[in-house]
Amino acid sequence: MRRAVLAFRNDKKTGPYRQALGDEGIEVVSVSPEHPIDSLDGMGLVLTGGTDIDPAIYGQDPDPRGDTPDRERDDLELKFLRQALSLDLPVLAICRGLQLFNVAHGGTLIQHMEGHRIADNGTHAVEITAGTRLACILGSGRHDVNSRHHQAAGQVGGGLAVSAISPDGFIEGLERPDRRFAVAVQWHPEDMLAGYTDQRRLFLAFREALEAIR
């Protein structure tokens, strides 16, 4: 059975993730600080967007332009991410999820990028690096993606490979090459499926990784 834990705080914003996963036949198990579980128990993990990660986790003082920390969520998701990576369970990390992915490996974040957010229906280019898992899924070279974040990965965590970068030099994709499927993107593919059907390949590849679990 294809099952994945969907980690989030606000259930009102999970509809597009649930739809994208459900379209690939993946059963969603919801987890939040209010509704935790003890173990992934052989399931994949999807990390979603949301508020800024507590800067104390990566050794920085907070920027006043950042969100109020949600340490309960940070700690819960870090726990499951580390469990998934140690057991080589599939991980798909989106937006805030990429940032948590980097921090979990000892990386840092750029806490504020002035004017980097764009409209939900707007796009910008990223360059996907040849030879990466992300390139195998979406193809290397230029792709248009959406963006609505004001933070980005800074120093890259140990063991991670940069798989996509924006023209202004910000990291848009990270992955763990030594894992079955540990892919992180800064954009929101779940919101692009209607107009950019190639983004569905991310969820298809995640499903295929789930099918390979024994």
N, C-alpha and C positions, 0 to 999 in steps of 0.2 A: 504493500500500500504506500502511495506517495503522500507523505505528510510533512508539513513544515510549521515550525513555530513562528508566528508573526509577533514581533516585539514592538510595543507602542505605548503611548500614554493616553492619547485622545482617540477613543473609538470612532468618533464622528469623522475622522480623516482617513480611516482605513479602507473605505469602499473601493477605491481604484486598485489598491494592492490585492484585496480579496478577489476582485474581478479578474485581474491579470493572472493570479495563481489558479483560481478556479477554472479559467478557460483552458488551462493546461492539465486539468484533472488533479490538481494538488489540493488535498484537504488541509484547511487552515486550523491550527490550534492557537488560540489567542492567549497572549501572556502580557501582563502589565504589573506594575507594583501592587495594584489592587487585586489582581488575579494571578498570582505567581504559580509556578509548578516547580517540582524538585529537580527534574532532569529532562534533558532533551530526548532521552530514550530512543535513540536511533533516528530521530527526525532531523530535517534540515532547519536552518535558521535564516529568517529574513529580518534585517534591521531597517527600520523606516526613518523618515524624516521627523523633524521636531525641533525642540528648543536646544540651545547651545549646551555643550558639555561643560561641566564644572572645570575651570582652568586649573584648579588645585590638583587635579588628577595628572596633568602633564607639567606641573611645577611652575605655573605662571600666576601672577596676580590678575584678577579680573579686569577687563576693559569695561568702563562704565557704559559703553554702548551695547554691551552684551545682555543676554537674557538672565533672569534669575536662575541660578542653578537648580536642577532637579536631580539631586544626588541619588534618590531612591531609584529612579529610572536608570541613571548611569551605572550604578552598581549592579543592578539586575541584569542589564544587557551585557556588561563586561563579563559577568559570571558565565552567561550562556555562550558568549562569543569564545571565551577561553576554553569552555568545555567542548564546543563544536570543533575548534581547531585541534585540540588535543586528541579527539576521537576521529578526526578527519571526516567530519560530517559536512555536507554542503552548506556554504554561507553565501548569501546575496545581500550586500549592504548598499543602501541607497541614501544619498544626501548626507544627513546627519550620521547615517550608518557608516559611510566612508570615513567620516571624521573619527568616530569611535573606533573603527577598524585600525586607523593609524595610531591613535592614542594607545590602544591595547598592545601595540607592538613597540611602545616607547617613543613614538613620534610626538610632534607638537602640532598646534594649530595656529594659523593666522586668525586672530580673534575678530578683526573687522576689516572689511574691504569696502571703502566708500563707493557707492554707486554701482556695485557689481550685481545687485538684484535687478532682474528684468521682469517684464510682464509675464504672467503665467502662459500666455499664448505666444510669447516671443521665443526666438532661438538664437544660439550663437554657435560658432564652430568649435570643434575639438579635433585634435589629431591623435588617432589611435596608433599605438606603437606596434610595428610589425613584430611577429614572433611571440606576442603575448597571448594569454588565454582569451582576453577580450577581443583581440584581432581575429582569433579563430572563430569567435561567435559573430561579430558584427562586420569584420573586415578591417584591414589596416587603412590608414589615411584619414581624410577629412570626413567628419560626420556632423550634422546639425543636431543639437540637443537643446533642451530647455534648461532654465536656471532660475532659482529664486533663493539663493543662499548669500549670507554676508560673511561667512567664514570659509576657510579652506585648509587643507593639509599644509603644514609648514615643513619642518624637518621630517623626513620620511622614516618610519619605524623600521627596526631591524627585520630582515628577511622579506621585506616587501619590494615589489617591482612596480614602477610607475607605468601604467598602461595607456594613459591618455592625458593630454595637456591642452590647455586653451591657448589661443594666440598671444594672450597677454602673460603667459607663463605660469598660470595656476594649475595645480594638479587636478585632473578630472577623473582619473581612474587609478586604482591600486589593486594589487592581487598578491596572493601567496603562491608562488610557482610550485612549491613542494606539497601542496594540498590538492585533493581530488577536485574541489571547486570552492575557491575562496576569492570571490570577485566583488569589488566595490566600485561604484560609480557615483559621481557627485550630482548628476542630474536625476530627473524623475522619469524613468522609462514607463512607469505605470500610467502616467498622464499623457503619453505620446502615441499610444497604440492606434488611435483612430487615423491619424495623419501620417505616422511614421511606422509602418508595419514591421520594419526591420527590427525595431526595439523589442518586439515579441520574442525574438531569438534569445534574449537574455533569460526570459522565463522558461522557454523551451529547454535551453541548456541546463538551467537549474533543475528542471524536471528530470532530464536525462541523468544528471548526477544523483538525484534521489533514487532513481531506478537502479543505479549501480550499487547501492548500499546492500550489504548482505547481513 
